[in-house]
Amino acid sequence: MSFLRPEAKAELWRWREVLGGIAVALIGLWLVAGPGLLLAIPGYALILAGVIFVWIGG
């Protein structure tokens, strides 16, 4: 049993790279907003990777 209609599932599958890139960028933003420089450095890398995923997927 599927919770999504086939059309909605097809659209989500089409935009999977963009949605994944947004998720990666949000995790990076969460790390940058957190305390300390130690987590901010990989956070900036994740934000950059997320932007690249969105650009390639879009």
C-alpha positions in Angstrom: 0.0 0.0 0.0 1.4 3.3 -1.0 0.7 6.6 0.8 1.3 8.7 -2.4 -0.4 8.8 -5.7 1.7 7.6 -8.6 1.8 11.1 -10.0 3.1 12.6 -6.8 5.6 9.8 -6.4 6.9 10.4 -9.9 7.3 14.2 -9.2 9.2 13.5 -6.0 11.4 11.0 -7.7 12.1 13.6 -10.5 13.2 16.2 -7.9 15.1 13.8 -5.6 18.5 15.5 -6.2 17.1 18.9 -5.4 15.3 17.7 -2.2 18.5 15.8 -1.1 20.6 18.9 -1.7 18.2 21.0 0.3 18.4 18.5 3.1 22.2 18.5 3.0 22.4 22.3 3.0 20.0 22.5 6.0 22.1 20.0 8.0 25.2 22.2 7.1 23.3 25.3 8.2 22.4 23.6 11.5 26.1 22.8 12.1 27.1 26.4 11.3 24.5 27.8 13.7 25.7 25.4 16.4 28.4 26.3 19.0 32.0 26.4 18.1 34.2 26.6 15.0 34.8 22.8 15.0 31.4 22.1 13.6 31.2 25.2 11.5 33.9 24.0 9.2 32.2 20.8 8.0 28.9 22.8 8.1 30.2 25.2 5.4 31.3 22.2 3.3 27.9 20.7 3.6 26.2 23.9 2.6 28.4 24.1 -0.5 27.7 20.4 -1.3 24.0 21.0 -0.9 24.1 24.0 -3.2 26.0 22.0 -5.8 23.4 19.1 -5.5 20.6 21.6 -6.0 22.3 23.2 -9.0 23.0 19.9 -10.7 19.6 18.4 -9.9 17.7 21.5 -11.0 
